[in-house]
Amino acid sequence: MLSAEDTLKLNVLIATSIAIRIDTYKLVVVGLNAQFKEQVINLNPVGDSDAYIKAVKKLLINQILGATGGYPSYLKRWSRMGQVASSNLASLLKLGEVEAVVAVSNATNLDKDLLKLAWWCATNTDNQAEIGRFLLTKGLCINTEVGKDIAHYLLEFLPFTQDVEQLIDTTNLILQKDLINKEEKAKLWKQGQRKTAILVGFIERMKNNLPRKIDIIPLDFKHQDLQIVSSEQAQLLLATLIHILKKINQETILYRTLDVLGRYLSHPLMTCKESIDDIINQANVITRDIKDEKEKLFARMLLAGVSERLVVSTISAHNLTGSAIRKKLINVLEPIQKALNILTTP
């Protein structure tokens, strides 16, 4: 049961705010008015603080959505699917409910005003990084100051991110355009030499614009099908792929690395297969009558056929983790690594 004083303050906050968030640790409710000024209510819990926060949320939901049973279950189902109607979005940001902010950040019809409010609502919540990633998938976010704020928050949060997929996704997202500057990208690239999940984000997002390395030089290939790997950037990409695969010990890194490689070197005569032997056979047929640069053309064609399909069934069937991935998949990884080495050798 809310105190009469808190109930009165909350009703005033609802009437004067365009967005509301709740800090459950500090037991405060913060409202943002139309002038982007914050209004803070320090709660005075009567009894259990968790129950008191629930009562606050119940009041907000009742007053704003007219719902009496708590956060609507249909919004919980839809919030991560981008299916919340545009007419609801502004109201959802006044509920002090993180799941509602997730719903807004996932919406397909987000505008710049809602973007700014959603990020404000996400601040100091347990889901701030997740919401930031959702928002950076929106094209309208990339050229805004809010987008840069989100990117820098995620950059600072990156060392505390343990989930490999989140590491890759976060790196990929913050590398968009000029969300972070060249110096920050260079520092992140250096960190990736030790933590290869970061490098996967780089090769996904910046495969033609990777930070330069002094010892990488373009190669002079003659055949038309080898021009794709002759430039300095192409050689840097291949060298990065070699580095990632040499240290491979996690399935998501392997899946996404192979997909980048196969997409980059895709060729109309090659199709992705689930067997490395089938890919080798394809490459042999295509290069059978080639005389000049045959070894390099074979390597290029082999790599055009790789994808996660090569390894996913084996990893799943044997529940492979860590160094067991390299050992069990040596027959797949060795031909790929050999091909990469051939294409990076003058």
GIPE-V929460 format. One record per residue. RES is the residue in three letters. PSI is psi in degrees with one decimal (none if undefined). NEAR is the number of other C-alpha atoms within 8 Angstrom. D_FIRST is the distance of its C-alpha to the first C-alpha in whole Angstrom. Layout:
# GIPE-V929460
res = <RES	RES>
psi = <PSI	PSI>
near = <NEAR	NEAR>
d_first = <D_FIRST	D_FIRST>
This chain:
# GIPE-V929460
res = <MET	LEU	SER	ALA	GLU	ASP	THR	LEU	LYS	LEU	ASN	VAL	LEU	ILE	ALA	THR	SER	ILE	ALA	ILE	ARG	ILE	ASP	THR	TYR	LYS	LEU	VAL	VAL	VAL	GLY	LEU	ASN	ALA	GLN	PHE	LYS	GLU	GLN	VAL	ILE	ASN	LEU	ASN	PRO	VAL	GLY	ASP	SER	ASP	ALA	TYR	ILE	LYS	ALA	VAL	LYS	LYS	LEU	LEU	ILE	ASN	GLN	ILE	LEU	GLY	ALA	THR	GLY	GLY	TYR	PRO	SER	TYR	LEU	LYS	ARG	TRP	SER	ARG	MET	GLY	GLN	VAL	ALA	SER	SER	ASN	LEU	ALA	SER	LEU	LEU	LYS	LEU	GLY	GLU	VAL	GLU	ALA	VAL	VAL	ALA	VAL	SER	ASN	ALA	THR	ASN	LEU	ASP	LYS	ASP	LEU	LEU	LYS	LEU	ALA	TRP	TRP	CYS	ALA	THR	ASN	THR	ASP	ASN	GLN	ALA	GLU	ILE	GLY	ARG	PHE	LEU	LEU	THR	LYS	GLY	LEU	CYS	ILE	ASN	THR	GLU	VAL	GLY	LYS	ASP	ILE	ALA	HIS	TYR	LEU	LEU	GLU	PHE	LEU	PRO	PHE	THR	GLN	ASP	VAL	GLU	GLN	LEU	ILE	ASP	THR	THR	ASN	LEU	ILE	LEU	GLN	LYS	ASP	LEU	ILE	ASN	LYS	GLU	GLU	LYS	ALA	LYS	LEU	TRP	LYS	GLN	GLY	GLN	ARG	LYS	THR	ALA	ILE	LEU	VAL	GLY	PHE	ILE	GLU	ARG	MET	LYS	ASN	ASN	LEU	PRO	ARG	LYS	ILE	ASP	ILE	ILE	PRO	LEU	ASP	PHE	LYS	HIS	GLN	ASP	LEU	GLN	ILE	VAL	SER	SER	GLU	GLN	ALA	GLN	LEU	LEU	LEU	ALA	THR	LEU	ILE	HIS	ILE	LEU	LYS	LYS	ILE	ASN	GLN	GLU	THR	ILE	LEU	TYR	ARG	THR	LEU	ASP	VAL	LEU	GLY	ARG	TYR	LEU	SER	HIS	PRO	LEU	MET	THR	CYS	LYS	GLU	SER	ILE	ASP	ASP	ILE	ILE	ASN	GLN	ALA	ASN	VAL	ILE	THR	ARG	ASP	ILE	LYS	ASP	GLU	LYS	GLU	LYS	LEU	PHE	ALA	ARG	MET	LEU	LEU	ALA	GLY	VAL	SER	GLU	ARG	LEU	VAL	VAL	SER	THR	ILE	SER	ALA	HIS	ASN	LEU	THR	GLY	SER	ALA	ILE	ARG	LYS	LYS	LEU	ILE	ASN	VAL	LEU	GLU	PRO	ILE	GLN	LYS	ALA	LEU	ASN	ILE	LEU	THR	THR	PRO>
psi = <126.3	147.2	156.5	-37.3	-45.9	-37.9	-44.3	-46.9	-40.5	-39.1	-38.5	-41.9	-43.1	-42.7	-23.6	4.4	148.3	-10.7	149.2	138.1	156.2	127.8	102.0	-19.6	-41.3	-7.0	51.8	150.3	129.0	128.9	149.0	121.6	179.6	-21.7	9.2	36.0	137.3	141.2	126.2	132.9	120.1	114.5	151.4	81.9	138.9	102.9	-144.1	127.2	-35.7	-43.6	-34.0	-41.7	-40.8	-38.5	-37.1	-47.5	-38.2	-41.3	-45.7	-46.5	-40.8	-43.8	-35.4	-41.7	-12.0	17.6	137.2	-9.9	22.3	-168.6	124.0	132.4	-32.1	-29.4	-33.9	-38.9	-37.7	-17.0	-32.0	12.7	2.8	27.5	16.7	132.1	145.5	-30.5	-20.0	-18.0	-48.9	-40.0	-36.4	-28.5	4.2	8.1	-14.1	23.5	119.3	-39.8	-30.9	-35.9	-37.9	-41.5	-44.9	-43.8	-21.5	-8.2	144.9	-15.8	38.3	139.6	176.6	-34.9	-45.1	-34.6	-48.2	-42.1	-39.7	-42.1	-36.8	-43.3	-29.8	-19.9	131.7	21.6	162.3	-18.5	15.4	-43.5	-42.6	-45.5	-39.0	-42.5	-42.7	-45.0	-34.6	-6.6	-8.4	126.3	-36.2	-18.8	-26.7	-34.2	26.1	159.9	-33.3	-41.3	-42.5	-38.6	-44.0	-46.5	-41.6	-33.2	-47.1	-34.8	-43.3	-29.6	-18.6	-43.1	-18.9	2.9	118.0	-30.8	124.6	-42.7	-39.2	-35.8	-46.7	-49.2	-43.4	-46.3	-47.9	-46.0	-41.8	-12.1	-0.9	130.7	-125.5	33.9	-39.1	155.9	176.3	-39.9	-40.0	-37.8	-40.9	-40.7	-41.1	-39.7	-41.4	-40.6	-33.7	-22.2	-24.9	-32.1	93.8	-15.7	-34.3	-40.2	-33.4	-40.0	-38.6	-48.2	-23.4	-41.8	-35.8	36.5	-19.5	9.1	44.2	151.6	133.6	149.5	141.1	-35.7	10.8	127.2	152.6	153.8	151.8	92.3	149.1	-42.7	141.0	-38.7	-6.9	-5.3	-28.1	-20.8	12.0	-25.3	165.4	-42.7	-39.6	-41.8	-36.7	-40.0	-47.2	-39.7	-37.2	-39.9	-40.7	-44.8	-43.8	-47.4	-28.5	-31.8	12.7	127.3	18.3	132.6	-38.9	-40.3	-42.8	-47.3	-50.4	-29.4	-45.2	-35.8	-41.2	-45.8	-49.0	-39.1	-39.9	-40.8	16.5	145.6	139.2	-21.1	-8.8	140.9	146.1	135.8	166.9	-4.0	130.9	-31.4	-38.8	-38.0	-42.8	-42.1	-43.1	-48.6	-36.9	-42.6	-44.2	-36.1	8.0	-42.4	8.6	138.4	-50.4	137.8	32.3	-44.5	-41.4	-37.6	-38.8	-45.2	-43.1	-41.7	-40.4	-46.0	-24.0	-17.1	2.1	152.7	179.1	-20.4	-25.6	-28.5	-18.2	-39.3	-39.1	-44.6	-41.9	-43.4	-35.3	2.1	50.9	140.7	161.6	-142.9	-17.5	-26.5	-48.2	-41.8	-45.9	-30.2	21.6	-34.1	-21.6	-44.9	-34.2	-47.5	-35.1	-46.0	-37.6	-42.9	-41.0	-41.3	-38.7	-41.9	-10.9	8.4	125.1	none>
near = <5	10	9	6	6	11	9	8	9	10	8	8	10	13	6	9	12	11	13	15	14	10	11	7	4	5	11	11	13	12	15	13	12	8	5	6	7	8	9	8	10	7	8	6	9	9	6	7	9	6	8	13	10	8	10	9	12	12	8	13	14	11	9	10	7	7	10	7	6	9	10	8	6	6	11	11	8	11	16	10	9	11	9	12	6	8	5	8	11	10	9	11	18	14	14	13	12	10	8	14	14	12	15	16	12	12	13	6	5	10	7	8	6	11	13	9	10	12	13	7	13	13	7	6	8	5	8	11	10	7	13	12	11	11	12	14	8	8	6	8	13	12	7	8	6	10	13	11	8	11	14	11	9	12	10	7	9	9	6	5	9	7	6	10	9	9	14	13	10	13	12	13	12	13	13	9	6	6	13	12	7	6	6	8	11	9	8	9	12	8	9	11	8	6	8	11	12	14	14	14	14	14	11	9	10	9	11	7	6	11	7	7	6	4	4	9	7	9	10	6	7	7	7	5	7	12	10	8	8	12	11	10	12	12	15	12	12	11	10	9	10	11	8	12	10	6	7	12	11	9	10	8	14	11	12	10	11	11	11	11	13	14	8	7	11	10	8	5	5	12	9	11	12	8	7	10	6	9	15	9	8	10	13	9	7	10	10	6	5	7	5	4	9	9	7	11	11	12	14	13	13	14	14	16	13	16	13	11	10	12	11	9	8	9	12	8	6	6	6	10	10	9	8	9	14	11	7	7	10	8	7	10	10	8	8	10	10	9	13	13	9	10	12	10	5	5>
d_first = <0	4	7	9	12	10	10	13	15	13	15	18	18	18	21	23	23	25	23	20	20	17	19	17	19	19	15	16	16	20	21	25	26	30	32	30	29	26	23	20	17	16	12	11	9	7	9	10	11	12	8	7	10	10	7	9	12	11	10	14	15	14	16	19	20	19	17	15	15	15	18	21	23	26	25	25	28	30	29	31	34	34	33	31	32	33	31	28	28	27	24	23	23	20	18	18	19	22	23	23	25	28	28	29	31	33	34	37	37	36	37	37	34	32	34	33	29	29	30	28	25	26	27	26	24	25	27	29	32	32	31	34	36	35	36	39	40	40	43	42	40	43	45	42	41	37	39	41	38	37	40	40	37	38	41	39	37	40	41	38	38	39	39	43	42	39	42	45	42	41	45	46	43	44	47	47	50	49	45	46	50	53	53	49	51	54	51	49	52	54	50	51	54	53	50	51	48	48	52	51	48	51	54	52	51	54	57	59	58	57	58	61	63	66	68	67	70	71	74	76	76	79	78	75	73	72	72	68	68	71	69	67	63	64	66	63	61	63	63	59	59	62	59	56	58	60	56	55	52	49	50	48	50	53	52	51	54	56	55	55	59	60	59	60	64	63	67	68	70	68	65	62	62	61	64	65	69	68	68	71	73	72	72	76	77	76	78	81	83	82	84	83	79	79	77	75	74	74	71	69	70	68	65	65	64	61	57	55	56	59	56	53	55	56	53	51	53	54	50	52	50	52	55	56	55	58	60	60	60	63	65	63	62	66	68	65	65	69	69	67	69	72	70	70	73	76>
